[in-house]
Amino acid sequence: MKFIHLTDTHFVPAPRRLYALDPRERLRLAIADINRRHADAAFAVITGDLAHFGEPDAYRDLKAELDQFSIPVHLAIGNHDSRTAFQAAFPEVPRNEDGFVQYVVETPVADCVILDSVMPRQDGGTLCAARLAWLDRVMAERADRDVWLFLHHSPLDIGIPCLDTIRLMNAEDLWLRVQRHGRVRHIFFGHVHRPISGVWRGIPFFTPPATAHQTELQYVERVLTPGTHEPPAYAVVLADAGSVVVHLHAYLDDSARFIMDYKSAESARTLEELAVAGPG
């Protein structure tokens, strides 16, 4: 099975820009690339910070872009989002009985559990007692099923100090549920605007770059958040009962393409020669 993971679209209403970038155009190009290359994907997931200021008009513009997807798309919310404005713009997105954007997407390989880690007016995240009770219940109902968790906030320190202070603040409570269930196979999140993968207490995790701006890779600044215009990317996830493979695709990369098997490509001295290299 194939699915697509995107994150942190940070929409602002047209024609405004954000950090001298157009987040609408960046997502539009991502969707066009996904439609062209990955129409066979089962779905896409966007793990939060859909809008930068949580404005109704930003969600209106986001909805117009998401309507261009040729595959289903599932949404989580992040700390920049307004739960109220999001739900008004996307009433079709499920929520649980307490009004949180938490739901399950069943697949032949594993069940995708979407979590709502938003604390109003806070950059860090939490899973309150009601949200954890919901998670307990749905995981108990799936005792014989593998689970992938999707949420906005990182449940662990990633080594970038300014981001580690605004991660999921009660990750230990999440871990108790993960440990109790025993069949959480992967965790996917957003928030950090960098490509990072690893293992949290035995559970593999992955987060891709944003489709909007990125966070600088630095290990010193603890208060301010240095940003960059590094290229955006989305992830292509290939999964079956025994494995999860994540490919990162920088969809705006326009660097040279060539066939490495061709001798004329091997001996090319300029990009012009490389462009016309062929067999023989």
Backbone torsions as a table, in degrees:
resi	resn	phi	psi	omega
1	MET	NA	144.0	177.7
2	LYS	-119.5	136.7	167.2
3	PHE	-141.9	166.8	-175.0
4	ILE	-113.5	136.1	176.9
5	HIS	-117.6	119.3	173.5
6	LEU	-122.1	164.3	177.2
7	THR	-157.1	159.5	168.3
8	ASP	53.8	66.8	178.9
9	THR	-78.8	-27.3	171.5
10	HIS	49.9	51.8	-179.1
11	PHE	-68.4	141.4	165.6
12	VAL	-123.7	153.7	-177.2
13	PRO	-62.0	141.2	175.8
14	ALA	-63.2	144.0	4.6
15	PRO	-98.8	20.1	-175.9
16	ARG	-63.3	155.1	176.1
17	ARG	-116.0	168.0	-178.6
18	LEU	-134.9	120.2	-177.0
19	TYR	52.5	40.9	177.8
20	ALA	65.7	17.6	175.9
21	LEU	-119.6	161.2	174.8
22	ASP	-107.2	98.6	-178.0
23	PRO	-64.7	-25.4	178.3
24	ARG	-67.6	-45.5	-179.4
25	GLU	-65.2	-38.1	-179.7
26	ARG	-64.3	-41.3	177.7
27	LEU	-71.5	-38.6	179.4
28	ARG	-57.5	-43.5	179.8
29	LEU	-69.4	-34.8	176.5
30	ALA	-63.5	-46.0	-178.8
31	ILE	-63.5	-42.6	178.7
32	ALA	-61.0	-40.5	179.9
33	ASP	-68.0	-41.4	178.4
34	ILE	-64.6	-44.1	178.6
35	ASN	-60.3	-36.6	-177.7
36	ARG	-76.5	-41.0	-172.5
37	ARG	-96.8	-26.2	-167.4
38	HIS	-134.9	42.6	176.8
39	ALA	-65.5	-14.5	178.5
40	ASP	-87.8	-0.7	177.9
41	ALA	-67.2	147.1	-179.2
42	ALA	-71.6	-34.9	-177.5
43	PHE	-172.6	173.1	170.1
44	ALA	-122.9	151.0	174.1
45	VAL	-125.1	134.3	174.0
46	ILE	-115.3	120.0	-170.7
47	THR	-97.0	54.9	164.2
48	GLY	93.6	176.9	-167.0
49	ASP	49.3	55.8	179.7
50	LEU	-69.2	-40.6	176.5
51	ALA	-120.7	151.1	-176.0
52	HIS	-80.3	-41.2	-179.4
53	PHE	-112.5	4.2	179.3
54	GLY	69.5	28.3	-176.0
55	GLU	-82.6	141.7	178.3
56	PRO	-54.6	-40.6	-179.3
57	ASP	-66.9	-29.2	177.0
58	ALA	-67.3	-41.3	177.6
59	TYR	-68.1	-32.9	174.9
60	ARG	-60.1	-47.9	179.9
61	ASP	-66.3	-38.0	177.8
62	LEU	-62.7	-43.8	-179.4
63	LYS	-60.3	-40.4	179.2
64	ALA	-61.6	-38.4	178.5
65	GLU	-72.8	-42.5	-178.4
66	LEU	-64.7	-26.1	177.3
67	ASP	-63.9	-14.6	179.7
68	GLN	-83.6	-10.0	177.9
69	PHE	-62.4	139.2	174.0
70	SER	-92.1	-2.3	177.9
71	ILE	-124.3	159.3	176.6
72	PRO	-61.9	150.3	177.5
73	VAL	-130.1	135.0	-179.9
74	HIS	-115.0	137.2	-170.1
75	LEU	-117.2	138.2	166.4
76	ALA	-114.8	163.8	178.6
77	ILE	-113.2	158.3	-179.0
78	GLY	-128.1	-174.9	-173.0
79	ASN	-66.1	-23.1	176.7
80	HIS	-81.8	-10.8	-175.9
81	ASP	-86.1	152.3	168.5
82	SER	-99.4	117.6	-179.2
83	ARG	-60.3	-39.6	-178.5
84	THR	-65.8	-49.5	-178.9
85	ALA	-66.6	-37.5	177.3
86	PHE	-61.8	-47.8	-176.9
87	GLN	-67.0	-30.6	176.5
88	ALA	-67.7	-37.1	-178.4
89	ALA	-81.8	-28.1	-176.2
90	PHE	-127.3	63.9	-178.2
91	PRO	-63.8	-18.7	-178.8
92	GLU	-78.1	-15.3	178.8
93	VAL	-74.0	127.4	-176.1
94	PRO	-62.7	152.9	170.2
95	ARG	-137.5	159.1	-179.7
96	ASN	-85.1	-177.3	-174.1
97	GLU	-65.9	-17.5	177.6
98	ASP	-95.4	3.8	176.6
99	GLY	89.2	5.5	178.5
100	PHE	-86.0	151.0	-177.8
101	VAL	-82.2	73.9	-179.3
102	GLN	-130.5	129.3	-176.9
103	TYR	-162.8	173.9	-176.6
104	VAL	-122.1	134.7	172.5
105	VAL	-112.5	113.3	-178.1
106	GLU	-83.9	136.4	175.8
107	THR	-132.6	165.1	178.9
108	PRO	-64.7	-19.7	-174.9
109	VAL	-97.8	-46.2	-178.6
110	ALA	-159.2	161.5	176.5
111	ASP	-92.2	128.0	177.9
112	CYS	-87.9	116.3	179.4
113	VAL	-103.0	112.6	-178.0
114	ILE	-91.8	126.1	-177.5
115	LEU	-113.9	151.1	178.5
116	ASP	-109.1	104.3	-176.1
117	SER	-104.8	20.3	-173.0
118	VAL	-81.9	131.6	167.5
119	MET	-110.0	118.1	-177.8
120	PRO	-53.7	133.9	176.7
121	ARG	63.6	20.4	176.9
122	GLN	-128.2	141.8	177.3
123	ASP	-79.9	-34.6	175.5
124	GLY	-73.0	167.1	-176.7
125	GLY	-117.5	166.6	175.4
126	THR	-152.5	159.3	168.6
127	LEU	-120.8	104.1	-174.8
128	CYS	-71.3	176.7	-177.1
129	ALA	-58.4	-39.4	-178.8
130	ALA	-67.3	-41.1	179.9
131	ARG	-69.3	-37.8	177.5
132	LEU	-68.4	-36.6	177.3
133	ALA	-63.4	-40.9	175.9
134	TRP	-60.3	-44.6	-179.5
135	LEU	-62.9	-43.4	176.5
136	ASP	-55.0	-44.9	-175.0
137	ARG	-67.3	-48.0	-176.5
138	VAL	-69.5	-31.1	178.2
139	MET	-74.4	-33.8	175.0
140	ALA	-64.5	-35.9	178.2
141	GLU	-68.5	-17.1	-177.2
142	ARG	-118.1	39.9	-175.4
143	ALA	-59.8	-26.4	-179.3
144	ASP	-103.4	12.6	-176.8
145	ARG	-116.4	142.2	169.3
146	ASP	-71.4	149.8	-176.1
147	VAL	-131.0	138.9	165.4
148	TRP	-111.3	131.1	177.8
149	LEU	-97.1	138.0	175.1
150	PHE	-125.8	128.2	175.3
151	LEU	-154.3	172.1	-177.5
152	HIS	-82.6	-47.3	-170.1
153	HIS	-87.0	145.0	175.0
154	SER	-69.1	134.4	176.9
155	PRO	-85.8	3.6	-176.5
156	LEU	-143.3	161.5	171.2
157	ASP	-69.3	134.6	-179.7
158	ILE	-107.8	-0.2	176.7
159	GLY	93.4	1.4	174.5
160	ILE	-105.8	105.1	-166.5
161	PRO	-55.9	-41.2	-176.6
162	CYS	-68.1	-20.4	177.1
163	LEU	-93.7	-30.8	-179.9
164	ASP	-66.4	-24.0	178.5
165	THR	-77.2	-10.5	-177.9
166	ILE	-127.1	32.9	176.8
167	ARG	-83.1	-167.1	174.1
168	LEU	-67.7	117.0	-169.3
169	MET	-77.4	-22.3	178.3
170	ASN	-118.8	51.2	-178.5
171	ALA	-61.3	-27.5	179.3
172	GLU	-63.0	-36.1	177.2
173	ASP	-65.6	-38.3	175.6
174	LEU	-65.3	-43.1	-178.1
175	TRP	-59.8	-38.4	179.3
176	LEU	-58.9	-38.3	178.0
177	ARG	-71.5	-41.5	178.6
178	VAL	-60.5	-45.4	-179.2
179	GLN	-64.7	-40.4	-178.7
180	ARG	-65.9	-41.0	-178.1
181	HIS	-71.0	-45.5	174.5
182	GLY	80.1	-2.7	-177.1
183	ARG	-128.1	26.3	171.9
184	VAL	-79.6	115.0	-172.4
185	ARG	-97.2	-21.2	-178.0
186	HIS	-162.1	149.7	175.0
187	ILE	-124.0	130.1	178.4
188	PHE	-118.6	131.0	179.1
189	PHE	-144.1	177.6	-179.6
190	GLY	-124.3	-136.5	167.3
191	HIS	79.2	-37.4	-169.9
192	VAL	-94.4	-11.3	174.2
193	HIS	58.0	37.1	175.7
194	ARG	-149.0	152.2	174.2
195	PRO	-80.3	113.6	-177.7
196	ILE	-139.4	135.8	173.9
197	SER	-138.0	160.3	179.8
198	GLY	170.8	-153.8	-177.6
199	VAL	-134.4	130.6	175.5
200	TRP	-112.4	106.9	178.1
201	ARG	51.9	41.0	178.2
202	GLY	91.5	-6.6	-179.2
203	ILE	-103.7	121.7	176.5
204	PRO	-64.3	146.5	175.6
205	PHE	-136.6	161.9	177.8
206	PHE	-153.2	142.2	170.3
207	THR	-140.4	133.1	-178.3
208	PRO	-93.8	170.7	168.6
209	PRO	-61.3	162.5	174.3
210	ALA	-73.1	160.5	165.2
211	THR	-80.1	-15.6	177.4
212	ALA	-95.0	-135.7	-179.2
213	HIS	-75.5	165.5	-179.5
214	GLN	-117.3	167.9	173.9
215	THR	-99.5	136.6	179.1
216	GLU	-66.1	141.1	175.3
217	LEU	-79.5	101.7	-179.9
218	GLN	-150.9	155.2	-171.9
219	TYR	-124.3	25.3	-174.0
220	VAL	-120.3	-54.4	-172.9
221	GLU	-65.4	127.8	-175.8
222	ARG	-109.7	-18.5	-173.9
223	VAL	-110.1	-56.1	178.7
224	LEU	-81.5	159.6	-178.5
225	THR	-116.1	101.9	179.3
226	PRO	-69.0	130.9	-179.9
227	GLY	-110.5	163.6	178.4
228	THR	-142.9	166.5	172.5
229	HIS	-102.2	33.3	174.2
230	GLU	-57.8	155.5	-173.2
231	PRO	-61.9	145.4	172.8
232	PRO	-76.2	164.4	179.8
233	ALA	-158.1	162.0	168.6
234	TYR	-129.6	164.2	-178.3
235	ALA	-108.1	141.2	172.1
236	VAL	-108.6	117.5	-176.1
237	VAL	-106.7	124.2	177.2
238	LEU	-111.7	122.2	-172.5
239	ALA	-138.5	145.0	168.6
240	ASP	-141.4	-169.0	-174.1
241	ALA	-63.4	-21.7	-175.5
242	GLY	-112.8	-6.7	-173.6
243	SER	-155.2	156.9	169.3
244	VAL	-131.7	121.2	179.9
245	VAL	-118.5	128.5	-176.7
246	VAL	-115.9	121.0	174.4
247	HIS	-106.7	133.3	178.5
248	LEU	-102.3	128.0	-176.9
249	HIS	-121.0	115.3	175.2
250	ALA	-83.4	91.6	-165.4
251	TYR	-72.0	-12.3	176.6
252	LEU	-98.0	1.6	179.4
253	ASP	-67.0	126.9	179.9
254	ASP	-121.0	28.3	180.0
255	SER	-68.6	167.5	-173.1
256	ALA	-61.5	140.6	173.3
257	ARG	-113.3	142.2	-178.7
258	PHE	-161.8	166.3	178.4
259	ILE	-97.5	113.5	-174.4
260	MET	-67.5	-20.1	-178.9
261	ASP	-74.5	-18.7	-176.3
262	TYR	-77.3	129.4	178.4
263	LYS	-60.9	-37.0	-179.1
264	SER	-67.6	-26.8	175.1
265	ALA	-73.9	-40.5	178.6
266	GLU	-58.9	-38.3	-174.2
267	SER	-93.5	0.5	-179.0
268	ALA	-61.0	137.3	179.9
269	ARG	-105.5	-16.2	-179.8
270	THR	-135.6	163.9	176.9
271	LEU	-64.7	-30.1	178.0
272	GLU	-65.2	-43.7	178.1
273	GLU	-65.7	-39.2	-179.2
274	LEU	-63.5	-36.1	-176.8
275	ALA	-65.0	-28.5	-176.7
276	VAL	-106.2	7.5	-178.6
277	ALA	-64.3	138.7	-179.9
278	GLY	-142.3	-176.6	179.1
279	PRO	-66.3	147.8	179.8
280	GLY	101.3	NA	NA
